[in-house]
Amino acid sequence: MAFARRTWIATALAALALAGPAQSAAAPYREYEIGFSGEASPLGKSPSDAELINAVAWIMSNKLGLPFPTGIKAYIYVNQATLVDGLIQIAGEKREEAWDKGRFAAGVATRAGLFLRGDHLAEMHLLGRAGLFAHELTHVSQRKLAEGGRGGAAQWILEGHADWVKVQALDLLGFRPYRESRDEIVRSISGSKMPVKFFPDLEALATNAGWTSARNQFGAPATYGQAFLAVDWLIERYGSAKLLEFLGRFALQTAPREHWRTVFPISYRQFIDEFRARLEALR
């Protein structure tokens, strides 16, 4: 793959040591501490998972300004069963929730860090791996932003933001230009078997339950694709700093419904309606 420009990761991260299998029932897994700072060093064309995770993390922290908790780790498991064990024993997830998350996911973001399936990573190309790491690390950052507060942002905002960061990271790493990724998402929507007029409204994608139901019923273009374009347009209008300000307000003890009107000069409902008109006009 040709790189659009030189890409960088921290020198200290290049020498990141493999922690080795942990002595627990959740083994076997590989464990890495994720780093976000340091001097720059080129990223090779065939990076290891540790090198790629840290390259993505460095970009997200130093170029996109996302906050992260200290000492977070990436855990890479050999299969679904060991991933679920890790979610239960290390991340503290309830068994039923861990199985729900681990049944189909290649990666899961938790307060403890990233939980990844090595068998899935082994089948993914470089773009896919980098995109997965960026998407899930964004969810870790979102948790940090809202830490200690009441409630959380709408699910479409969280997922759309995670994909927006993913596309930005791929661009900054020199893997694929932002415009190319965005155009591909637009094509997936306009070419979807489900006509756009039947896509769920963003309001229907606000809760985790609503998001999951819509994803299973309508597929990725109607959920991830739509959410990405909505966040992309929100940032185009008001800037990424405003979105981070909005997400950070969920750490406050004020009523969550007040956060949107405090940050954005357009009502939530008006934005949803205007975006819907733009979505249905896609060609």
Backbone hydrogen bonds in HBPLUS format (Angstrom, degrees):
<---DONOR---> <-ACCEPTOR-->    atom                        ^
c    i                          cat <-CA-CA->   ^        H-A-AA   ^      H-
h    n   atom  resd res      DA  || num        DHA   H-A  angle D-A-AA Bond
n    s   type  num  typ     dist DA aas  dist angle  dist       angle   num
A0004-ALA N   A0174-GLY O   3.04 MM 170  4.55 165.7  2.06 124.1 128.1     1
A0043-LEU N   A0007-THR O   3.22 MM  36  5.73 139.2  2.40 126.5 129.8     2
A0009-ILE N   A0041-SER O   2.88 MM  32  5.27 148.0  1.98 142.3 152.5     3
A0041-SER N   A0009-ILE O   2.61 MM  32  5.27 126.2  1.89 146.9 164.9     4
A0013-LEU N   A0010-ALA O   2.96 MM   3  5.06 125.0  2.27  95.9 110.9     5
A0014-ALA N   A0010-ALA O   3.15 MM   4  6.55 134.6  2.36 142.9 155.1     6
A0011-THR N   A0039-GLU O   2.60 MM  28  5.36 135.6  1.79 132.3 146.2     7
A0014-ALA N   A0011-THR O   3.05 MM   3  5.18 130.9  2.30  98.4 111.6     8
A0015-ALA N   A0012-ALA O   3.32 MM   3  5.58 142.8  2.47  99.4 108.7     9
A0016-LEU N   A0013-LEU O   2.94 MM   3  4.84 158.2  1.99 109.6 110.6    10
A0019-ALA N   A0031-GLU O   3.20 MM  12  5.33 153.5  2.27 164.2 164.7    11
A0024-SER N   A0022-ALA O   3.00 MM   2  5.69 130.2  2.25 104.6  90.3    12
A0027-ALA N   A0024-SER O   3.11 MM   3  5.65 168.5  2.12 115.4 119.0    13
A0030-ARG N   A0076-ILE O   2.89 MM  46  5.06 158.0  1.93 140.2 145.9    14
A0076-ILE N   A0030-ARG O   2.83 MM  46  5.06 164.2  1.85 148.7 154.2    15
A0032-TYR N   A0074-ALA O   2.87 MM  42  5.14 159.4  1.92 151.1 157.5    16
A0074-ALA N   A0032-TYR O   2.74 MM  42  5.14 154.8  1.80 147.9 156.7    17
A0034-ILE N   A0072-ILE O   2.99 MM  38  5.97 164.3  2.01 148.1 153.2    18
A0052-LEU N   A0048-SER O   2.94 MM   4  6.12 163.5  1.97 153.3 158.1    19
A0053-ILE N   A0049-ASP O   2.84 MM   4  5.94 164.9  1.87 154.0 158.3    20
A0054-ASN N   A0050-ALA O   3.13 MM   4  6.24 163.7  2.16 145.8 150.1    21
A0055-ALA N   A0051-GLU O   2.91 MM   4  6.09 144.8  2.03 141.5 151.9    22
A0056-VAL N   A0052-LEU O   2.97 MM   4  6.16 166.4  1.99 154.2 156.7    23
A0057-ALA N   A0053-ILE O   2.89 MM   4  6.09 161.8  1.92 147.8 153.7    24
A0058-TRP N   A0054-ASN O   2.88 MM   4  5.91 157.2  1.94 141.5 147.3    25
A0059-ILE N   A0055-ALA O   3.11 MM   4  6.32 162.4  2.15 147.2 151.5    26
A0060-MET N   A0056-VAL O   2.96 MM   4  6.19 165.2  1.99 155.1 159.1    27
A0061-SER N   A0057-ALA O   2.98 MM   4  6.12 157.0  2.03 149.6 155.2    28
A0062-ASN N   A0058-TRP O   2.83 MM   4  5.77 168.5  1.85 154.1 158.0    29
A0063-LYS N   A0059-ILE O   2.82 MM   4  5.11 151.0  1.90 134.7 142.8    30
A0064-LEU N   A0059-ILE O   3.21 MM   5  6.66 138.7  2.39 150.5 158.6    31
A0066-LEU N   A0060-MET O   3.08 MM   6  5.86 174.1  2.09 148.3 146.8    32
A0114-LEU N   A0073-LYS O   2.92 MM  41  6.40 144.3  2.04 149.8 159.1    33
A0075-TYR N   A0114-LEU O   2.77 MM  39  6.07 161.9  1.80 156.9 162.5    34
A0116-LEU N   A0075-TYR O   2.76 MM  41  6.02 171.6  1.77 171.0 172.9    35
A0077-TYR N   A0116-LEU O   2.74 MM  39  6.08 167.5  1.75 166.2 163.0    36
A0118-GLY N   A0077-TYR O   2.48 MM  41  5.28 156.0  1.53 155.2 164.5    37
A0083-LEU N   A0079-ASN O   3.09 MM   4  6.25 151.1  2.18 146.1 154.8    38
A0084-VAL N   A0080-GLN O   2.95 MM   4  6.20 163.2  1.98 157.6 161.1    39
A0085-ASP N   A0081-ALA O   3.04 MM   4  6.32 157.1  2.10 144.1 150.5    40
A0086-GLY N   A0082-THR O   2.94 MM   4  6.16 154.0  2.01 143.4 150.2    41
A0087-LEU N   A0083-LEU O   2.92 MM   4  6.26 155.1  1.98 152.7 159.6    42
A0088-ILE N   A0084-VAL O   3.04 MM   4  6.30 149.4  2.14 147.7 155.7    43
A0089-GLN N   A0085-ASP O   2.83 MM   4  6.00 175.4  1.84 159.2 160.4    44
A0090-ILE N   A0086-GLY O   2.82 MM   4  5.32 157.6  1.87 139.9 147.1    45
A0091-ALA N   A0086-GLY O   3.28 MM   5  6.75 156.0  2.34 147.9 154.5    46
A0093-GLU N   A0087-LEU O   2.85 MM   6  5.55 168.5  1.87 148.8 144.9    47
A0098-ALA N   A0094-LYS O   2.80 MM   4  5.98 157.1  1.85 160.1 168.0    48
A0099-TRP N   A0095-ARG O   2.97 MM   4  6.22 157.2  2.02 151.9 156.9    49
A0100-ASP N   A0096-GLU O   3.02 MM   4  6.27 152.6  2.10 143.3 151.2    50
A0101-LYS N   A0097-GLU O   2.95 MM   4  6.19 157.8  2.00 149.9 155.1    51
A0102-GLY N   A0098-ALA O   2.81 MM   4  5.88 153.6  1.88 145.6 153.9    52
A0103-ARG N   A0099-TRP O   2.95 MM   4  5.64 126.8  2.24 140.1 148.3    53
A0117-ARG N   A0106-ALA O   2.95 MM  11  5.30 159.5  1.99 151.4 149.6    54
A0108-VAL N   A0115-PHE O   2.79 MM   7  5.12 147.0  1.90 144.6 155.6    55
A0115-PHE N   A0108-VAL O   2.89 MM   7  5.12 158.8  1.94 152.1 158.6    56
A0110-THR N   A0113-GLY O   2.91 MM   3  5.22 156.0  1.97 151.6 159.2    57
A0113-GLY N   A0110-THR O   3.10 MM   3  5.22 152.3  2.17 102.6 111.0    58
A0120-HIS N   A0117-ARG O   3.18 MM   3  5.46 127.6  2.47 102.3 114.6    59
A0121-LEU N   A0117-ARG O   3.04 MM   4  6.36 160.5  2.08 150.5 156.6    60
A0122-ALA N   A0118-GLY O   2.96 MM   4  6.07 151.7  2.04 146.6 152.8    61
A0123-GLU N   A0120-HIS O   3.03 MM   3  5.37 145.9  2.15 106.8 116.7    62
A0124-MET N   A0121-LEU O   3.08 MM   3  5.14 160.8  2.12 106.8 112.9    63
A0129-ARG N   A0125-HIS O   3.01 MM   4  6.31 162.1  2.04 160.5 165.7    64
A0130-ALA N   A0126-LEU O   2.95 MM   4  6.11 174.6  1.96 157.7 159.4    65
A0131-GLY N   A0127-LEU O   2.87 MM   4  5.93 158.7  1.91 147.0 153.7    66
A0132-LEU N   A0128-GLY O   2.94 MM   4  6.06 156.8  1.99 145.5 151.6    67
A0133-PHE N   A0129-ARG O   2.98 MM   4  6.24 167.5  2.00 156.2 158.9    68
A0134-ALA N   A0130-ALA O   2.98 MM   4  6.18 161.7  2.01 149.3 154.4    69
A0135-HIS N   A0131-GLY O   2.92 MM   4  6.05 165.7  1.94 151.5 155.6    70
A0136-GLU N   A0132-LEU O   3.02 MM   4  6.17 175.8  2.02 157.2 158.4    71
A0137-LEU N   A0133-PHE O   2.89 MM   4  5.92 155.8  1.95 145.8 153.5    72
A0138-THR N   A0134-ALA O   2.99 MM   4  6.11 143.4  2.13 142.4 151.4    73
A0139-HIS N   A0135-HIS O   3.36 MM   4  6.80 146.9  2.48 141.4 149.0    74
A0139-HIS N   A0136-GLU O   3.12 MM   3  5.18 120.4  2.49  95.3 109.3    75
A0140-VAL N   A0136-GLU O   3.18 MM   4  6.61 146.1  2.30 142.1 151.4    76
A0141-SER N   A0137-LEU O   2.97 MM   4  6.31 156.1  2.02 148.3 154.3    77
A0142-GLN N   A0138-THR O   2.82 MM   4  6.11 154.1  1.88 150.2 157.9    78
A0143-ARG N   A0139-HIS O   3.05 MM   4  6.26 151.8  2.13 142.5 148.9    79
A0144-LYS N   A0140-VAL O   3.11 MM   4  6.46 151.7  2.20 143.2 150.9    80
A0145-LEU N   A0141-SER O   2.89 MM   4  6.22 157.1  1.94 154.1 160.2    81
A0146-ALA N   A0142-GLN O   3.12 MM   4  6.32 151.4  2.20 145.9 152.3    82
A0147-GLU N   A0144-LYS O   3.30 MM   3  5.10 164.8  2.32 102.8 106.9    83
A0149-GLY N   A0146-ALA O   3.17 MM   3  5.79 158.8  2.21 144.5 143.0    84
A0157-ILE N   A0154-ALA O   2.98 MM   3  5.36 129.5  2.25 106.3 119.5    85
A0158-LEU N   A0154-ALA O   3.13 MM   4  6.53 159.6  2.17 153.6 159.4    86
A0155-GLN N   A0206-ALA O   2.70 MM  51  4.79 172.8  1.70 122.0 124.3    87
A0159-GLU N   A0155-GLN O   2.91 MM   4  6.07 171.0  1.92 157.8 159.8    88
A0160-GLY N   A0156-TRP O   2.88 MM   4  5.68 151.8  1.96 132.1 141.4    89
A0161-HIS N   A0157-ILE O   2.84 MM   4  5.79 156.5  1.89 143.7 150.4    90
A0162-ALA N   A0158-LEU O   3.04 MM   4  6.18 154.4  2.11 138.4 145.6    91
A0163-ASP N   A0159-GLU O   3.03 MM   4  6.30 154.2  2.10 146.7 152.7    92
A0164-TRP N   A0160-GLY O   2.87 MM   4  6.06 147.0  1.98 141.6 151.8    93
A0165-VAL N   A0161-HIS O   2.87 MM   4  6.12 163.1  1.90 155.9 158.9    94
A0166-LYS N   A0162-ALA O   3.02 MM   4  6.16 153.2  2.10 136.1 144.2    95
A0167-VAL N   A0163-ASP O   2.97 MM   4  6.18 162.4  2.00 149.0 151.8    96
A0168-GLN N   A0164-TRP O   2.99 MM   4  6.23 155.5  2.05 146.6 153.9    97
A0169-ALA N   A0165-VAL O   2.78 MM   4  5.98 160.2  1.81 155.7 161.1    98
A0170-LEU N   A0166-LYS O   2.98 MM   4  6.25 159.6  2.02 152.6 157.5    99
A0171-ASP N   A0167-VAL O   3.18 MM   4  6.36 149.7  2.27 138.9 146.7   100
A0172-LEU N   A0168-GLN O   2.88 MM   4  6.18 166.9  1.90 156.7 159.6   101
A0173-LEU N   A0169-ALA O   2.84 MM   4  5.95 145.5  1.96 149.3 158.1   102
A0175-PHE N   A0170-LEU O   2.86 MM   5  5.20 141.0  2.02 166.8 168.8   103
A0176-ARG N   A0170-LEU O   3.27 MM   6  5.60 159.7  2.31 114.1 117.5   104
A0174-GLY N   A0171-ASP O   2.90 MM   3  5.12 150.7  1.99 105.6 115.3   105
A0181-SER N   A0177-PRO O   3.15 MM   4  6.54 159.1  2.20 154.6 159.9   106
A0182-ARG N   A0178-TYR O   2.89 MM   4  6.15 163.6  1.91 158.1 163.2   107
A0183-ASP N   A0179-ARG O   2.87 MM   4  6.01 161.3  1.90 148.6 153.7   108
A0184-GLU N   A0180-GLU O   3.09 MM   4  6.29 149.2  2.19 140.9 148.9   109
A0185-ILE N   A0181-SER O   3.11 MM   4  6.45 150.8  2.20 146.7 154.0   110
A0186-VAL N   A0182-ARG O   2.95 MM   4  6.30 159.2  2.00 153.8 159.6   111
A0187-ARG N   A0183-ASP O   2.93 MM   4  6.18 158.1  1.98 147.2 153.0   112
A0188-SER N   A0184-GLU O   3.00 MM   4  6.25 147.2  2.11 141.0 149.8   113
A0189-ILE N   A0185-ILE O   3.13 MM   4  6.44 141.6  2.29 144.0 153.7   114
A0189-ILE N   A0186-VAL O   3.13 MM   3  5.19 127.2  2.43  96.3 109.8   115
A0190-SER N   A0186-VAL O   2.91 MM   4  6.19 174.3  1.91 162.4 162.8   116
A0191-GLY N   A0187-ARG O   2.87 MM   4  5.72 143.5  2.00 140.6 150.0   117
A0192-SER N   A0189-ILE O   3.15 MM   3  5.06 165.7  2.17 105.4 108.8   118
A0198-PHE N   A0195-PRO O   2.90 MM   3  5.62 158.8  1.95 120.9 127.8   119
A0199-PHE N   A0196-VAL O   2.89 MM   3  5.09 164.5  1.91 112.5 117.7   120
A0204-ALA N   A0201-ASP O   2.87 MM   3  5.31 135.0  2.07 109.9 122.1   121
A0205-LEU N   A0202-LEU O   2.86 MM   3  5.04 148.6  1.95 105.1 115.6   122
A0206-ALA N   A0203-GLU O   3.34 MM   3  5.27 155.7  2.40 109.0 107.9   123
A0211-TRP N   A0207-THR O   2.86 MM   4  6.04 157.5  1.91 149.9 156.4   124
A0212-THR N   A0208-ASN O   2.93 MM   4  6.09 169.2  1.94 151.2 153.8   125
A0213-SER N   A0209-ALA O   2.99 MM   4  6.11 164.3  2.01 148.9 153.5   126
A0214-ALA N   A0210-GLY O   2.99 MM   4  6.09 162.6  2.02 145.5 150.4   127
A0215-ARG N   A0211-TRP O   2.83 MM   4  6.01 159.6  1.87 154.4 160.6   128
A0216-ASN N   A0212-THR O   3.02 MM   4  6.18 160.4  2.06 147.8 152.6   129
A0217-GLN N   A0213-SER O   2.96 MM   4  6.11 148.0  2.06 143.3 152.8   130
A0218-PHE N   A0214-ALA O   2.66 MM   4  5.49 168.5  1.67 153.1 157.2   131
A0219-GLY N   A0215-ARG O   2.97 MM   4  4.73 139.7  2.14 115.5 126.0   132
A0223-THR N   A0220-ALA O   3.06 MM   3  5.14 141.2  2.22 103.5 115.0   133
A0224-TYR N   A0220-ALA O   2.85 MM   4  5.18 106.3  2.40 130.7 150.3   134
A0225-GLY N   A0220-ALA O   2.98 MM   5  6.19 169.6  1.99 144.4 147.3   135
A0226-GLN N   A0221-PRO O   3.04 MM   5  6.22 127.5  2.32 138.5 151.0   136
A0227-ALA N   A0223-THR O   2.85 MM   4  5.92 165.3  1.87 155.3 160.2   137
A0228-PHE N   A0224-TYR O   2.91 MM   4  6.01 158.5  1.95 147.2 152.9   138
A0229-LEU N   A0225-GLY O   3.14 MM   4  6.40 168.2  2.16 151.7 153.9   139
A0230-ALA N   A0226-GLN O   2.98 MM   4  6.21 152.4  2.06 148.8 156.9   140
A0231-VAL N   A0227-ALA O   3.00 MM   4  6.22 165.3  2.02 153.4 156.4   141
A0232-ASP N   A0228-PHE O   2.76 MM   4  5.91 159.4  1.81 154.6 161.8   142
A0233-TRP N   A0229-LEU O   2.95 MM   4  6.06 153.9  2.02 141.5 147.3   143
A0234-LEU N   A0230-ALA O   2.94 MM   4  6.17 154.4  2.00 143.8 151.6   144
A0235-ILE N   A0231-VAL O   2.87 MM   4  6.07 162.3  1.90 154.9 158.4   145
A0236-GLU N   A0232-ASP O   2.91 MM   4  6.05 149.2  2.00 138.9 148.5   146
A0237-ARG N   A0233-TRP O   3.00 MM   4  6.18 146.9  2.11 144.9 152.2   147
A0238-TYR N   A0234-LEU O   2.97 MM   4  6.14 158.8  2.01 147.9 153.9   148
A0239-GLY N   A0235-ILE O   2.68 MM   4  4.36 146.3  1.79 121.6 129.5   149
A0244-LEU N   A0240-SER O   3.02 MM   4  6.36 159.4  2.06 152.0 157.1   150
A0245-GLU N   A0241-ALA O   2.88 MM   4  6.10 150.4  1.97 143.2 152.1   151
A0246-PHE N   A0242-LYS O   2.89 MM   4  6.13 155.8  1.95 145.0 151.3   152
A0247-LEU N   A0243-LEU O   2.91 MM   4  6.22 165.0  1.93 154.7 157.7   153
A0248-GLY N   A0244-LEU O   2.85 MM   4  5.95 151.0  1.94 144.1 152.5   154
A0249-ARG N   A0245-GLU O   3.11 MM   4  6.32 130.2  2.37 140.8 152.4   155
A0249-ARG N   A0246-PHE O   3.16 MM   3  5.33 139.4  2.33 100.3 111.4   156
A0250-PHE N   A0247-LEU O   3.30 MM   3  5.82 159.8  2.34 109.5 115.2   157
A0251-ALA N   A0248-GLY O   3.13 MM   3  5.80 165.2  2.15 117.5 120.9   158
A0252-LEU N   A0249-ARG O   3.03 MM   3  5.48 163.2  2.06 112.3 117.7   159
A0258-GLU N   A0255-ALA O   2.96 MM   3  5.69 162.8  1.99 124.8 130.4   160
A0259-HIS N   A0256-PRO O   3.12 MM   3  5.60 155.6  2.18 114.7 121.2   161
A0262-THR N   A0258-GLU O   3.13 MM   4  6.22 139.4  2.30 146.9 158.4   162
A0263-VAL N   A0259-HIS O   3.18 MM   4  6.37 146.6  2.29 149.6 156.7   163
A0263-VAL N   A0260-TRP O   3.14 MM   3  5.42 127.6  2.43 102.2 114.8   164
A0264-PHE N   A0260-TRP O   2.86 MM   4  5.82 172.7  1.86 169.2 171.0   165
A0271-PHE N   A0267-SER O   2.95 MM   4  6.21 161.7  1.98 154.5 159.1   166
A0272-ILE N   A0268-TYR O   3.05 MM   4  6.32 164.5  2.08 151.3 155.2   167
A0273-ASP N   A0269-ARG O   2.96 MM   4  6.18 160.8  2.00 149.8 154.9   168
A0274-GLU N   A0270-GLN O   2.88 MM   4  6.04 165.7  1.90 154.4 158.3   169
A0275-PHE N   A0271-PHE O   2.83 MM   4  5.96 159.1  1.87 152.7 159.1   170
A0276-ARG N   A0272-ILE O   2.95 MM   4  6.10 152.9  2.03 142.7 150.3   171
A0277-ALA N   A0273-ASP O   3.18 MM   4  6.49 153.4  2.25 145.3 151.1   172
A0278-ARG N   A0274-GLU O   3.15 MM   4  6.47 154.8  2.21 144.4 151.0   173
A0279-LEU N   A0275-PHE O   2.79 MM   4  6.05 158.5  1.83 156.5 163.0   174
A0280-GLU N   A0276-ARG O   2.98 MM   4  6.20 165.0  2.01 153.0 155.6   175
A0281-ALA N   A0278-ARG O   3.14 MM   3  5.11 140.4  2.31  95.5 107.2   176
A0282-LEU N   A0279-LEU O   3.16 MM   3  5.48 165.3  2.18 110.4 114.5   177
